[in-house]
Amino acid sequence: MLGGWYVVNLNYHLNQKFGLYGEVQARGQHLANDFYYHELKAGASYNFSSSQSVFVGFGNYETYTFPGNFKKPVAVNENRIWEQFTMSHNISRVKFEHRYRIEQRWLNGDYANRFRYRLAATIPINNATIKTNTLFAFTFDELFFTDKPPYFLRNRIYGGLGFQFSKHITLQSGFIRQYDYRTTDNGSGKNFIQTSLIINAGNGEKAAHHANAD
């Protein structure tokens, strides 16, 4: 059963150093039906350089009863704060990004920590670099950990294509596989088609090639 995962991401650049961020997401058990999850989040970023940045964010994440579209009762109501450090480097035309994230989570009132590492690669296809009218490939693998058993919680892997229409608008879509590990059984996996619209605005904006998605 292939699910749908939809993201709208807004980056507002106050200047070359500081930025604001907002995002909405919805996920369905099918491509366009049985929407069971949504999130709303915001945050702020600071760029040390073109290749290093920090980010602080907060959000609300709700998981609804299946089947149905956002059918109540809400199964999980989560509030989350996170801190993030991102660094990038290039090998030839391929840009590699390392994202380290620490999360403080309240799930139905219960507190939990989570730690994440994502390695991503962006590869321009029809241009030497990503600029207006550039088709590119984007892939990542992300690992999720906690400080309590089973420690290793989740693996998320993605591969897809994007197109930068301008420095303001980028559209991206691809296949994502998410697998959750548990101590009580063999775990469970879910496949999605994820589609993201990335909007850049503000002063001194620098185009984002992919969403800062959860």
N, C-alpha and C positions, 0 to 999 in steps of 0.2 A: 504494500500500500504506500504509494508515493504522496508525500505531503507537500503543502505549499508554505513558503516562508517568505514574508514580504516586509521590506524595510524602507523607510524614508528617513534619510540622514541629512541634517542641516548643520553646516559649519559656518560660523560668523567670525571673521577675523577682525579683531579690533585694531591690530597693527601686526608687524612682523613677528612679535613675540607672544602676544596674548590672543586667545581665541575662546569663543563660546560654542557650545555643542548641544544639539537636541536630537532626539530620535524616537520614532514610534515603530513598533513591530506588531505583526499578527502572524500566527501560525495555524495551519489547518491540518487535520489528519489526512485530508485529500487536497488536491491542488486548489480547489475553489469551494470547498465545503467542509463542514465539521470544524470550524475554527474554535480552538480550545484554549488559546493562549494569546495574551497580548502584553506589551510592556510600554512604558513611557519613562524616558530618562533624559537627564540633562547634566551638563558639567562644564568645566573650564580647563584650558590647556595653557602651557607655557613652553615655548621653544628655546632650548639652550643654544641650538644651532640648527642647521638644515637637516641634521641627521639624528638629533636627540631631543626628546620632549618628555614632559610629565603631564599627567592628567588626573583630575579628581572629579568623580561623578556620583550621582545618586539616582535611584529609580524605583518604580513600583512595577511588580511583575505578578500577573494573575493567571492561574491555571484553572479552567472551568471543567465541568462534568462532561464526559463523552458518552454518547454521541450528541450532536447538536452544535449550533453556532453560538458560542459564548453562553452556554446553557448553565444556569445556576442550579445548585449552589456552587460557589467558588471552592475548589478543592484545596488550592494553595494560594495564599496571599503573601507575597514576599516584598519586603522593603530592603533595599541594598545600598551600601556605600562602597566605593572602590577607589583605589589609588593605582596608578599605572605609570610605567616607564617604558618608552619605546626608543629603540635605536635602529638605524638602518645603514646599509653599505651596498655598494655596487660591485659586481663582478662582470666586467664587460657591460652589456646593456641590461643585464638582469639586476633588479633591485631586491635585496633581501631585507626583511624587517623582523626584528625580534621584539616581541611585546610581553612584558612581565606585569601581571596584575594581582593585587591583593584585594580580597573582598570581605566585607563584614555584612552578614546576611541575617535577616529576621524572617523566618518562615512560620507563618501562623503564630507569631510571637516567640518562637524558639530561636535562639542565637546559634550561628555557626560561622566558621571561617572557611574560606576557600582560596586556593592559590592556582594561578593559571600561567602557562607559557605557550605562546604561539609563534611559530616560525612561518613566515609568508614570503612568497616570491611573486614579483610583478614583471612581466615580460612584454615590452612593446612589440607589435607584429609588423605594422606597415610603416612605422617611423623608427628612427634610431632612439628617440626618447618619447615619453608620453607628453603630448601637447594636443591642441585642438584637432579634431578629426583623426584621432588615433585609436585603433583597435588593439587591445592588449589581452593577454592571458593572466589570470590570477589564481594562485593556489596556496593553501596553507594546511598545516596540521597543528592542532591545539590540544594540550594535555591539561586536565583538571585534577587538583589534589586537595586534600583536607588534612587537618591535624588529628583526626580520629580514624579508627578502622572503618572502611577498608583502605584509607589513605588515597589510593588511586581511584578517582570517581568516574572520569569520562574521557573519551577521545573523540575529537571532532575533526573531520578531514573534508576539504573542499577543493573543487576544481571548476573553473568557469572562464567566461569571456566578458570583457567590458568594452565600452566605447565612450571616449571623452568627446562630447559634442562641443564643449567650450570650456574655459576655465571655471565656469559656473555650474555646468551640468555634466554628470557622468551617470551612465546606466550600466548595470552589471547583472549577470545571471549565471547560475551554475548549479552543479550537483553537490549536495552536502550529506555526509553520512555521520550520524551521531550515535555513539554507543555508550551506554551507562553500565557501570560495573556495580555489583551488589554482593554482599556476603551470604545472603539467604538463598540465591539461585544463580543461574548462569548469566544474569543480566539481560538487557534488552537493547535493541538497536532500532533506529528510525532513519529513513531516507527522505530527503526533501529536495525540491527545486527552490533555490533561494534567488529572489530578484530584489535588487537594491537600487534606489534612486538617491544619488548623492548630490546635494545642492551646496554650493560655495558662495558666500557673499561677504561684504564688508570691505574694510580698508586693507590694502596690502595682502589680498587673499592669495593663497597658494592652493591650487587645485588638489583636492583629495581624490585619489584614484580608487579607493574602496571604502566601504562603510566601516565605522568603528564598532560594528555590530556585536551584540552579546555573544 
